[in-house]
Amino acid sequence: MLNISRNSIRELIDLDSFESYGLTLSSNQSRRRIRILLYLLMAGFVSLFLPWTQNFRSKGTVTALKPEHRPQTIHSVIPGRIEKWYVQEGQFVEKGDTILYLSEVKEQYMDPDLLDRTQLQVEAKELSVKSYEEKIKAQQQQLSALEQNNKLRKEQGQNKLRQANLKVLSDSIMLEAEKVNFAVAEKQYLRMEKLYEEGLKSLTDLETRKIKLQEAKAKTLSAENKLLGSRNEFITAQIELNAIDNDFKDKLAKVNSERFTALSGQYDAEAGVNKLKNTLTNYTVRSGMYYVLAPQSGYITKAIQVGIGETIKEGAEIISIMPQNYSLAVEIYVDPIDLPLVKLDSKIRFIFDGWPAIVFSGWPELSNGTFGGTVMAVDNFTSANNKYRVLVVPDPDEEPWPEALRIGAGADGIALLNDVPVWYEIWRQMNGFPPDYYTLQESKELKKQTK
């Protein structure tokens, strides 16, 4: 067996007939297997230095980028009873198309002539406002007439007062003249009396002079009485002039009071008009709400309210609609530990439900059936599932997302991070270290700052 003897027995013995010999390997086969193992070890060693793209995965769903493009439900603004349907599920509707018609269920709105009657109330109230306006105009004219009349009466009173004053002056002058005449007559009487006593004048002359003295005295008293009368007239003229002002103030206050009352009534009437117009507008708008219209073009997906004659409440959901035009996006939820790794414009690869894919998470360029995206927004607070929502839009530099993709489809997102050697990734995974956060450019800048 060791092949050290010149006398070989190999030809004499059939070794293949022994079962134990079949379990042994020839030297050539052993060397071949060793070489294969070495090649595999070398290939494995070389593969440790291959680049590996760090990543983490997260589940998400397809949604619309803009809120107005997402599926929505149409609500009833008013309570009512369903009278007629104009659409069915799956039907396409344009913006403004009628979906259904509701009839009124509240008794205060059931009057078929409610709008016409309210319009008549508005017109009647407007006429009331006009009547107040005319009344205010008349009172304004009355104020102007009072002011003009008062001006004339004051001029008349002032003239009368001036006349009375002049009469007082005239009578006072007459009184002074009569006093002078009385003094002259008195002196003449005294001289006549002296002459009579001396016998130079007769008794007749004395009595004549006495009569003239009495006449002068009477005229003096008459002039004094007339002066007092003139003074009384002057005082009366002053009183009348003051009375003119007081009377004007009383009449002015009365007219202003009536005017302010009319203004108050006008303002109340105008407030009533505005209130009735507001009510009329509300009734008009409410009457337009009996027809439920499509807010935008789209497809009717599901009727939440059904039947004819069914009563629905205010704000009740009626039907759901899917907008016609929308921009797709994917919302994924990442754990708080992975949130620092997600930044705006980060690259994300997606595997959509229904689209087969061959995925090599560390070598995205070798993957097939995945679609690219970029991070557009990251929430600043956690969602109800205690994860952060990340909104991802299609990458314009990658293959477009499938046209058949619909909102609500599932998506498996793969966030692509730094490129590292395979050995580093194995070492990181074994030690439980997080992926590299900084990009190559950021790492260089960080090193420069530390230096």
Residue pairs with C-beta under 8 A, 6 or more apart in sequence:
15 21
16 22
25 33
47 422
48 421
48 422
48 423
48 426
49 421
49 422
49 423
50 421
50 422
51 419
51 420
51 421
51 422
52 362
52 363
52 419
52 420
52 421
52 422
52 424
52 425
53 361
53 362
53 363
53 364
53 416
53 417
53 418
53 419
54 362
54 416
54 417
54 418
54 419
54 420
54 425
54 435
54 436
55 361
55 362
55 414
55 415
55 416
55 417
55 435
56 334
56 338
56 341
56 414
56 415
56 417
56 435
57 361
57 412
57 413
57 414
57 415
58 332
58 333
58 334
58 335
58 338
58 390
58 412
58 413
58 415
59 332
59 333
59 410
59 411
59 412
59 413
60 330
60 331
60 332
60 333
60 390
60 392
60 410
60 411
60 412
60 413
61 330
61 331
61 408
61 409
61 410
61 411
62 328
62 329
62 330
62 352
62 405
62 406
62 407
62 408
62 409
62 410
62 411
63 70
63 328
63 329
63 330
63 331
63 407
63 408
64 70
64 71
64 323
64 326
64 327
64 328
64 329
64 407
65 326
65 327
65 328
65 329
65 376
65 391
65 393
66 326
66 327
68 296
68 323
69 323
69 325
69 326
69 327
70 323
70 326
70 407
71 301
71 320
71 321
71 322
71 323
71 407
71 408
72 295
72 320
72 321
72 323
73 304
73 317
73 318
73 319
73 320
73 321
74 99
74 292
74 294
74 295
74 317
74 318
74 319
74 320
74 321
75 315
75 316
75 317
75 318
76 102
76 292
76 312
76 313
76 314
76 315
76 316
76 318
77 289
77 314
77 315
78 102
78 286
78 289
78 290
78 314
79 105
79 106
79 311
79 312
79 313
79 314
80 102
80 103
80 104
80 105
80 290
80 311
80 312
81 102
81 103
81 104
81 105
81 309
81 310
81 311
81 312
82 100
82 101
82 102
82 305
82 307
82 308
82 309
82 310
82 311
82 312
83 100
83 101
83 102
83 103
83 308
83 309
84 100
84 101
84 308
85 99
85 100
85 303
85 308
86 97
86 98
86 99
86 100
86 101
87 93
87 97
87 99
87 100
87 300
87 319
88 300
88 303
89 300
89 301
89 302
89 303
90 299
90 300
90 301
91 299
91 300
92 297
92 298
92 299
92 300
92 324
93 99
93 294
93 297
93 298
93 299
93 300
93 321
94 294
94 297
95 294
95 295
95 296
95 297
96 293
96 294
97 293
97 294
98 291
98 292
98 293
98 294
99 292
99 293
99 294
99 300
99 318
99 319
100 291
100 292
100 318
100 319
101 290
101 291
101 292
102 289
102 290
102 291
102 292
102 312
103 290
104 110
104 290
105 311
109 283
109 286
111 117
114 283
115 280
115 283
115 284
115 287
118 276
118 279
118 280
118 283
119 280
121 276
122 273
122 276
122 277
122 280
125 269
125 272
125 273
125 276
126 273
128 269
128 272
129 266
129 269
129 270
129 273
132 262
132 263
132 265
132 266
132 269
133 266
135 262
136 259
136 262
136 263
136 266
139 255
139 258
139 259
139 262
140 259
142 255
143 252
143 255
143 256
143 259
146 248
146 251
146 252
146 255
150 244
150 245
150 248
153 244
153 248
154 241
154 244
154 245
157 237
157 240
157 241
157 244
158 241
160 237
160 240
160 241
161 234
161 237
161 238
161 241
163 237
164 230
164 233
164 234
164 236
164 237
165 234
167 230
167 233
167 234
168 227
168 230
168 231
168 233
168 234
170 230
171 223
171 226
171 227
171 229
171 230
172 227
174 223
174 226
174 227
175 220
175 223
175 224
175 226
175 227
177 223
178 216
178 219
178 220
178 222
178 223
178 224
179 220
179 223
181 216
181 219
181 220
182 213
182 216
182 217
182 219
182 220
184 216
185 209
185 212
185 213
185 215
185 216
185 217
186 213
186 216
188 209
188 212
188 213
189 206
189 209
189 210
189 212
189 213
192 201
192 205
192 206
192 209
193 206
193 209
195 201
195 205
196 202
196 203
196 205
196 206
292 318
294 321
295 321
296 321
296 323
296 324
297 323
297 324
297 325
298 321
298 322
298 323
298 324
299 321
299 322
299 324
300 319
300 320
300 321
301 320
301 321
301 322
302 319
302 320
303 318
303 319
304 317
304 318
304 319
304 320
305 312
305 316
305 317
305 318
305 319
312 318
322 407
326 407
327 393
328 393
328 394
328 401
328 405
328 407
329 376
329 391
329 392
329 393
329 394
330 348
330 350
330 373
330 391
330 392
330 411
330 413
331 389
331 390
331 391
331 392
332 348
332 389
332 390
332 392
332 411
332 413
333 383
333 385
333 387
333 388
333 389
333 390
334 342
334 387
334 388
334 390
334 415
335 387
335 388
336 382
336 386
336 387
336 388
337 434
338 415
339 378
339 388
340 437
341 415
341 417
341 434
341 435
341 437
342 375
342 378
342 388
342 390
342 415
343 375
343 378
344 375
344 376
344 377
344 378
345 374
345 375
346 374
346 375
346 415
346 416
347 372
347 373
347 374
347 395
347 415
347 416
348 372
348 373
348 374
348 375
348 392
348 413
348 414
348 415
348 416
349 364
349 367
349 370
349 371
349 372
349 373
349 413
349 414
349 416
350 370
350 371
350 372
350 373
350 392
350 401
350 411
350 412
350 413
350 414
351 357
351 359
351 369
351 370
351 411
351 412
351 414
352 371
352 401
352 402
352 405
352 409
352 410
352 411
353 409
353 410
353 411
354 409
355 369
355 402
356 369
357 367
357 368
357 369
357 370
358 367
358 368
358 369
359 367
359 369
359 370
359 414
360 366
360 367
361 367
361 414
362 422
362 425
364 370
364 414
364 416
370 414
371 394
371 398
371 399
371 401
371 402
372 394
372 395
372 397
372 398
372 399
373 392
373 393
373 394
373 395
373 398
373 413
374 392
374 393
374 394
374 395
375 390
375 391
375 392
376 391
376 392
376 393
377 390
377 391
378 388
378 389
378 390
378 391
379 388
379 389
379 390
381 388
382 388
383 389
392 413
394 400
394 401
417 435
417 436
418 435
418 436
418 438
418 439
418 440
420 428
420 436
428 435
438 446
